[in-house]
Amino acid sequence: MRRGTAAVLLSLLVIVAPARAQGKKCPPDSVPVGSVCIDTFEASVWQIPPSNKGLVKKVQSGKVTPADLTKGGAVQLGCDFSPFNLTIYPANFPNSGQWTPVLESVPPSPGVYAASLPGVTPSSCITWFQAAQACVLSGKHLPTNLEWQNATVGTPDPGTDNGTTDCNVSTGVPASTGSRSSCKSVWGVFDMVGNAEEWVADWGDRPNAGCSDSTTQFGFAGTGDAVCIGGSGSIPAPGALVRGGTWDDAGAAGVFDVRTDFSPAGASNRVGFRCAR
């Protein structure tokens, strides 16, 4: 009897151990989606003196709070006009992403970092190049199109907008990150539909004219998300993918919203991003 019990326990350990090995422990600012940690919230970008190593380390470990940033003298970056009223990106962090380090910063850094925080305005007015660098400087990366798509599962699409809990797709202004409690995927990721559209890592050909919709393109009934992909002409220009739709795009926002009609060198108050690990 004891031998039988031991055999059963051993077999359970053999089954459970690989399952545990496949699990991924993510920092507090993100959730596991398969083998990737996706930021829980859309990115807010902050200027922090690289000399404040403790605060930088908190950002890079995913443990920073809004109070930490405020106390540490960090400044949130983004659109400098209403309703955002943030601080524009510094001269050493240009639209090209080809930043220059703050003098004597070790390791070299422009002092610009991306954080995943609740209750803040998502940072936008940022190019794909800048967003990619802000993620890297924070120990992360822009999610691929596949990583982003996997994380959307269960987010209402396209859903309504009651102005309080639904995804922010028709108010015309950004909502604080994570404030729309129903706009959440089954993995626990907020604001993947509406609020700021989000850069992802992939590029494609920019369409010369017009867009379709996901119902026509994919055949999924009940979705009308914008689909602006592909190109025409002999030399189509490259575009970086943006996903999810925005705060004033109820007819096109959704988990299948995908566009390549944005230049990676362009910046818009509608387009932000999130990071992944």
C-alpha positions in Angstrom: 0.0 0.0 0.0 2.8 2.4 0.9 4.6 1.5 -2.3 1.5 2.3 -4.3 1.0 5.6 -2.5 4.6 6.6 -3.1 4.3 5.7 -6.8 1.2 7.9 -7.2 2.9 10.8 -5.4 6.0 10.4 -7.6 3.9 10.3 -10.8 2.1 13.5 -9.6 5.5 15.2 -9.1 6.6 14.2 -12.5 3.4 15.7 -14.0 3.3 18.9 -11.9 7.0 19.8 -12.1 7.1 20.5 -15.8 3.9 22.5 -15.5 5.5 24.7 -12.9 8.7 25.0 -14.9 6.6 26.4 -17.8 5.0 29.1 -15.6 6.5 32.6 -15.7 6.9 34.9 -12.7 6.3 38.5 -13.8 7.2 41.7 -12.0 4.3 43.5 -10.2 3.7 45.9 -13.2 2.9 43.1 -15.6 1.0 39.8 -16.1 2.1 36.5 -17.7 0.6 35.8 -21.1 2.2 32.5 -22.1 6.0 33.0 -22.0 5.8 36.8 -22.0 5.1 39.4 -19.4 2.8 42.1 -20.7 2.5 45.4 -19.0 -0.8 45.7 -17.1 -1.2 49.3 -18.1 -0.4 51.6 -21.1 2.9 53.2 -20.7 3.6 56.5 -19.0 7.0 58.0 -19.9 9.1 59.7 -17.2 12.2 61.8 -17.1 14.4 60.7 -14.2 17.9 61.8 -13.4 20.1 58.7 -14.1 21.9 59.6 -10.9 18.8 58.6 -8.9 19.8 55.0 -9.3 17.3 53.8 -6.7 14.3 55.2 -8.5 15.6 54.0 -11.9 16.0 50.5 -10.5 12.4 50.6 -9.2 11.2 51.4 -12.7 13.3 48.7 -14.2 12.2 46.1 -11.7 8.5 47.0 -12.2 8.1 48.0 -8.6 7.8 51.8 -8.9 4.6 53.6 -7.8 3.3 57.1 -8.8 4.2 58.3 -5.3 7.8 57.1 -5.7 8.1 59.1 -8.9 6.5 62.2 -7.5 8.7 62.1 -4.4 11.8 61.4 -6.6 11.2 64.5 -8.7 10.4 62.6 -11.9 8.5 64.4 -14.6 6.0 62.7 -16.9 6.5 63.2 -20.6 4.1 63.4 -23.5 1.8 65.9 -25.2 2.3 69.4 -23.8 -1.2 70.7 -24.8 -4.7 70.3 -23.3 -6.1 67.9 -22.1 -2.7 66.2 -21.6 -0.6 69.1 -20.2 2.6 67.0 -19.8 6.2 67.9 -20.6 7.6 67.4 -24.1 10.4 64.9 -24.6 13.9 66.3 -24.0 16.2 67.4 -26.8 18.5 64.4 -26.1 15.6 62.0 -26.8 14.6 63.0 -30.3 11.8 61.6 -32.6 14.4 59.4 -34.2 15.1 57.6 -30.9 18.8 58.3 -31.4 19.3 59.5 -27.9 22.4 60.9 -26.4 23.3 60.1 -22.8 23.1 62.5 -19.9 26.6 63.6 -19.0 28.4 61.0 -16.9 25.4 58.6 -16.8 26.6 55.1 -16.1 25.3 53.0 -17.8 24.6 55.5 -20.6 21.0 56.8 -20.5 19.0 59.8 -21.7 17.1 59.7 -18.4 13.8 58.6 -20.1 12.0 55.5 -18.9 8.6 53.8 -19.5 6.5 52.7 -16.5 3.3 50.6 -16.2 1.2 52.5 -13.6 -2.5 52.8 -12.8 -4.3 56.1 -12.5 -2.2 58.2 -14.8 -2.6 59.7 -18.3 -1.0 57.4 -20.9 1.9 59.1 -22.6 1.5 59.7 -26.3 2.9 62.2 -28.9 5.7 59.7 -29.2 7.2 58.0 -32.3 7.7 54.3 -32.7 11.5 54.9 -32.4 11.1 56.7 -29.1 8.6 54.2 -27.7 11.0 51.3 -28.6 13.9 53.0 -26.8 11.8 53.9 -23.7 10.9 50.2 -23.3 14.5 49.1 -23.8 15.8 51.6 -21.3 13.3 50.2 -18.8 14.5 46.6 -19.3 11.6 45.7 -21.6 10.6 45.7 -25.3 7.7 46.7 -27.5 5.4 43.7 -27.7 5.2 42.0 -31.1 1.9 42.0 -32.9 1.4 38.4 -31.8 2.2 39.1 -28.1 -0.2 42.0 -28.2 -3.0 40.0 -29.9 -2.6 37.1 -27.4 -3.0 39.5 -24.4 -6.3 41.0 -25.7 -8.4 37.8 -25.2 -11.6 38.6 -23.3 -11.4 42.4 -23.7 -14.9 43.6 -24.8 -14.9 44.1 -28.6 -16.1 46.6 -29.7 -18.4 47.1 -26.6 -20.2 50.1 -25.5 -18.8 53.2 -23.7 -20.8 54.2 -20.7 -18.1 56.8 -19.8 -17.2 55.0 -16.6 -16.4 51.3 -16.7 -16.5 50.3 -20.4 -13.5 50.7 -22.8 -12.9 54.4 -23.6 -13.8 54.6 -27.3 -16.0 57.7 -27.6 -15.2 60.3 -25.0 -12.7 62.2 -27.1 -10.2 62.4 -24.2 -7.8 59.9 -22.6 -8.9 58.1 -19.4 -6.6 57.4 -16.6 -4.9 54.0 -17.0 -6.8 51.1 -15.5 -9.8 53.3 -14.6 -12.2 51.5 -16.9 -12.7 48.4 -14.8 -14.6 46.4 -17.5 -11.9 47.1 -20.2 -9.8 44.2 -19.1 -8.6 41.0 -20.8 -8.9 37.6 -19.1 -5.1 37.8 -18.5 -5.6 41.1 -16.5 -4.4 43.6 -19.0 -6.2 46.9 -19.1 -7.1 49.3 -22.0 -6.2 47.2 -24.9 -9.3 48.5 -26.7 -9.7 52.3 -27.0 -7.9 54.9 -24.8 -4.5 55.3 -26.7 -3.8 53.3 -29.8 -0.6 51.3 -29.2 2.6 50.9 -31.2 3.7 47.3 -31.5 7.1 46.1 -32.8 6.1 44.9 -36.2 6.2 47.0 -39.4 4.3 46.5 -42.7 3.5 48.3 -45.9 1.5 51.5 -45.6 -1.7 51.5 -47.6 -2.0 54.2 -50.3 -5.7 54.7 -49.8 -8.6 53.4 -47.8 -9.2 50.9 -45.0 -11.5 47.9 -44.6 -13.0 46.4 -41.5 -12.3 43.2 -39.6 -15.7 41.6 -40.4 -14.9 41.9 -44.1 -11.2 40.9 -43.8 -11.5 38.1 -41.2 -15.1 37.0 -41.3 -15.7 37.3 -37.6 -19.3 38.4 -37.1 -20.0 41.4 -34.9 -16.7 43.2 -35.2 -16.1 46.3 -37.2 -12.6 47.1 -36.1 -10.5 49.1 -38.5 -8.1 47.2 -40.8 -5.6 49.3 -42.7 -2.9 47.0 -43.9 -1.1 46.2 -47.1 0.1 48.6 -49.7 0.0 49.4 -53.4 2.2 51.0 -55.9 5.8 50.0 -56.8 7.4 51.4 -53.7 5.1 51.2 -50.7 6.3 53.2 -47.7 6.9 51.3 -44.4 4.4 51.8 -41.6 4.6 50.5 -38.0 1.6 48.7 -36.7 -0.7 50.3 -34.2 -3.4 48.3 -32.4 -6.6 48.6 -30.5 -8.2 51.9 -31.5 -8.5 55.1 -29.6 -10.7 57.2 -27.3 -12.7 58.8 -30.2 -13.0 55.9 -32.6 -16.0 53.8 -31.4 -16.8 52.5 -34.9 -13.3 51.1 -35.5 -11.7 50.3 -32.1 -11.4 46.7 -31.0 -9.1 43.7 -30.4 -8.8 43.2 -34.2 -8.1 46.9 -34.9 -4.8 46.9 -36.9 -3.3 49.7 -38.9 -0.1 50.3 -40.8 -1.0 53.8 -42.0 1.2 55.5 -39.4 4.8 56.3 -40.2 7.1 55.0 -37.4 8.7 58.5 -37.4 5.3 60.2 -36.8 3.8 61.1 -33.5 0.2 61.6 -32.6 -1.7 62.5 -29.4 -3.8 59.4 -30.2 -0.9 56.9 -30.2 0.9 55.6 -27.2 2.2 52.1 -26.3 2.8 49.5 -23.7 5.9 47.4 -23.0 6.6 43.7 -22.5 9.3 41.5 -21.1 
